């Protein structure tokens, strides 16, 4: 069984490209390579160089490839959709033009991936993890989001050969168990796969192991993170928005939190998963000086339990 492990710029606090505290992109690539990774996600558009030749040279310098690009934005409103379409073309064109991750895979579709995440509703972001308090989309808004996902998934796959995968995310409008179930009913697997994230499943009140098992046939790509239980409970109690919780340290190095990774490994072995796993540890970029230590520790931990 072949499992590849990557990382992502969010482990260095890179989520919003306009954040004035972001580390230089060269630092992220250098430290990812130094920690032992051979592939990385692109992070938000415009963080890494947008010129494909410049980006190719930088990736080659650090012996890295891109495993995925990410849309992390409002997927519901029509007003934002032209921006989403442009972003889809930019991300997928880059993935078609630069070194991308090894295509080893099993029944899942191979890399590279376009990770599709809804995030932009401030009330949902504020009530991340709050199943009973978080407002749900109306039927019309949900269907509009599904139409938007269908359009950008078709662009990614048909025009660029990039596999779209939908990522349920804490604080987004696809977060909780009922929304995940509705998603897989409304979006056929031939159109888009799933990128399930152990940390976000846990944050949303789901059992990561049971969810990976239930939806395994729909999974093309995986994200791993771990959750500091004490910080998590405090974040829910205080109704912290998702990124405030991340700044407080709710995400921690793998093996130091609430998620049972030896059990996850056993499940993936039993299911013969072959493909990519990306480790993430969202943080405030002002805490970037511990990123190299943490991404190294997480990779070493996964190796220690069999990955």
Secondary structure, 3 states (H helix, E strand, C coil): CCEEEEECHHHHCCCCCCCCCCCCHHHHHHHHHHHCCCEEECCCCCCCCCCHHHHHHHHHHCCCEEEEEEEEECCCCCCCHHHHHHHHHHHHHHHHHCCECCCCCCCCCCCCEEEEEECCCHHHHHCCCCCCCCCCCCHHHHHHHHHHHHHHHHHHHHHHCCEEEECCCCCCCCCCHHHHHHHHHHCCCCCCEEEEEHHHHHHCCCCHHHHHHHCHHHEEEEEECEECHHHHHHHHHHCCCHHHHHHCCCEECCCCCCCCHHHHHHHHHHCCCCEEEEECCCCCHHHHHHHHHHHHHHHHHHHHCCC
